[in-house]
Amino acid sequence: MRVIAGEFKGRALKAVPGNFTRPTADKVKESLFQIIGPFFNGGKALDLFAGSGNLGIEALSRGVDHVTFVDKHPKAIRTIYENIKLVKAEDQSAVFRMDALRALHIFAEKQSQFDMIFLDPPYAKIDYQKVIENILDKDLLAENGIIICEHDPKNEIAHEKLHKIKQVKYSGTIAVTLLEDVQKVHKK
């Protein structure tokens, strides 16, 4: 696992020990970031269910100003800290060890908003609709912000308040869906 492009290009990242995480493969990550490239314009990102921090660190490398990482597993949190230190991005990062829904509640209390929200949870263990509903109800997606969901291609990711920008399937095992809040999208 490595950083594909940008300031930290080529840096090897550590994986979370054990088999409870499923890091995004470099090939999928490269394709994903080519798709979302036009949306990069600084800003803040949230890497929910961050695992190793792979997606958030790639976003930092490509120009996002700040990434907030959230995961509830101690081994994942240790790995995120190690990877942030490897790329020297401590000043551009915040790390929270807690459940995703609890984190969303805390961010709402702080009136935080994010330009990009990465959702890459353990597929079978998470209710995407509940997480997306919380993001929208708590007004965590910034104007012109996007939600990037990595999920099982058998599961459709949709919501009445969201517009699907694009969906790409990789080798029949992974799908990535980009969504935007229809009420917060302004013509550029």
HELIX and SHEET records of a PDB file:
HELIX    1   1 ASP A   26  ILE A   36  1                                  11    
HELIX    2   2 GLY A   37  PHE A   39  5                                   3    
HELIX    3   3 ASN A   54  SER A   61  1                                   8    
HELIX    4   4 PRO A   74  LEU A   86  1                                  13    
HELIX    5   5 GLU A   90  GLN A   92  5                                   3    
HELIX    6   6 ALA A  100  GLU A  109  1                                  10    
HELIX    7   7 TYR A  123  LYS A  125  5                                   3    
HELIX    8   8 TYR A  128  ASP A  137  1                                  10    
SHEET    1   A 7 SER A  93  ARG A  97  0                                        
SHEET    2   A 7 HIS A  66  ASP A  71  1                                        
SHEET    3   A 7 LYS A  44  LEU A  48  1                                        
SHEET    4   A 7 PHE A 114  LEU A 119  1                                        
SHEET    5   A 7 LEU A 141  HIS A 151  1                                        
SHEET    6   A 7 ILE A 174  ASP A 181 -1                                        
SHEET    7   A 7 LEU A 162  TYR A 170 -1                                        
END                                                                             
